[in-house]
Structures are given as C-alpha cells and as structure tokens.
Amino acid sequence: MTDRPDADPVWTTLSGTTIGSVHVRDQLPIQDAVLTWSDQALGHAVIAVADGHGHKFHFRSDTGAALAVVSAVEELRRVVPELTAADESARDRVSQAGAAIVETWTAKVRHHLEANPYSPAEDELGASADPLRAYGSTILAAAAAGDVMVFLQIGDGDSVLVSSDGAASRPLPEDPDLDGLHTSSLCQPRPLDALRVGVVDAAADRAALVFLCTDGFGRSRVDAQGWWRQTGEQLLEFARARGLGWVREQLPEWLAEPALIGGDDTTMALLVRNDVAGIDRPDLADTVPVPEA
C-alpha cells in the first residue's frame, strides 16, 4: 500500500564527487559536497551540491560546503509535501526555502565556530571580523514532488533540465554578477540578493532528468557554451541504453577527467524520472540518510 497516486512519477537520485588534481597536489581537502534524499513511496526527492571557495580567506570552505548541502536537503524536505502545482505559490515557497537554507547554514556555521574557535593566525586573516567568510560556499539544489520541480541556486555551477527528447535547458535565470572568476556566496553580506529560483511543470515540459554540477565539471570543457546540452543528451541516452545502474558506475570516471584536466573538485547530482520511456531501474536510489527534519 502506498500514499502516492499511481499516476505520479517516482524520482531516482544519483550522485558523485571527485577531488581536483590541484587539491591533491597541494594536499588540500575536497571542497565540494553533495547530498541526496528520496522517498520512493511518495515520489519525492531532493538533490544538492555545493562548492567551497577554497581561497586562503575561505579556509573552512570544505566544512561550509558540507553544511550547505545538509541545510538544503533539510529545508527542501520540508517543502516537497506542499508542492502540488507548478505555480506562483510554489515559487514563493521555494523562495522561502532559500531564505531558510541561508538561515540554517548560518546557524550551523556559528555552531561549528563555537566548537572550533579561530586561532590567532587565522584571526590575522580577519576571520573573526567576518566570521562567515572562512566557510564560504555556493549551493545548488533541486526537489521534485510528482510533476512539480523546484530549483534554487546561490553562486556558480550549473542546473540543467533535460526533456524526454534530449533537449537541455536551464531552469534558472542567469546571475549577472558571475564573471568566471568571482562567485556569489552564502557568506556574502546579503546572500539572498543572489538567490535564483525556478519552478517547472515536469509533465508539461516533458522532463526526463535534471543534473546539477559544480563549476569544476564545465570549466574544463572546450565548448564553453554548449557542453551542458551535449552532457544532458548523453546522460539521457546512456540511461536508456545502459540503465541507471551503469550510469552510477560510470559517474566516478566521468567526473575524474575534468577534475584531472581542470584541477578543480568536480561534483554532479541527478534526478531521473522513472516513467520516461526506455529508462530502467527506477528503484535505484543513491540516497544518503540525513536527520529527520
């Protein structure tokens, strides 16, 4: 017995992350983080990726990224039961979730800082004067409840929607402050100024899958403008031809190449719809348990 109507789709989650060659060379920890959650009975799912900045002024950004994905999954899990239509109320609700993610992340950072105060050497970098800066990170997240999909993002990275015919699109508006060198951040004075949200009717847009990735994946690509279209088309083709189990097995290898060539940590998370023709293994879920909301 299930509480989910038979007509509603189930969303499968997959994810992977690989440390960049520059971080290996410099003996630095991975700065990316990823977390997924799904409820197969209800057909709900959430994915989140984050990219800690890694600069010397952001010396705890690996922790900041880890706290960012936990905060995103926690808050979006609260939202998905309320997503009944892809309308303005859903947009308002995901905007509220974005504000809650910032608030939750800030609280988690301050709790971590209380347990791990800055050292005198770290204070010489101005850490105490701007206590959130050391934890600076981006956040990208998506959630699905039946045919309603929502997206939110602060900072760089890519959120891509792929339709059942393989056409890829970006469900979020561009951030005019991103220039390829600088990124918006959870640690900036007013992070909600950089919050971008989107709502998609998965049925109307014939959504087959979504992938989120940190900028380490796309930055090393020769085709800077079109790589995400090709990636989306290939992911759907592989899911149909080889199955989601095979896609999950290949993810580490696919992420290793840009991590080696570009040098940056590389992370990807996917949401795949179970009732798209040709996709098997809809029960496969790469879900990491998180505390109850």
Secondary structure as UniProt FT lines:
FT   TURN            6..7
FT   STRAND          11..18
FT   HELIX           21..25
FT   TURN            26..27
FT   STRAND          32..39
FT   TURN            40..43
FT   STRAND          44..52
FT   HELIX           56..58
FT   TURN            59..60
FT   HELIX           61..79
FT   HELIX           80..82
FT   HELIX           88..115
FT   HELIX           120..123
FT   TURN            124..129
FT   TURN            131..132
FT   HELIX           133..135
FT   STRAND          139..145
FT   TURN            146..147
FT   STRAND          148..154
FT   STRAND          158..163
FT   TURN            164..165
FT   STRAND          168..169
FT   TURN            176..177
FT   TURN            186..187
FT   HELIX           191..194
FT   STRAND          196..201
FT   TURN            202..206
FT   STRAND          207..213
FT   HELIX           215..218
FT   TURN            219..220
FT   TURN            224..226
FT   HELIX           227..242
FT   HELIX           244..262
FT   STRAND          266..273
FT   TURN            274..275
FT   TURN            277..278
FT   TURN            282..283
//
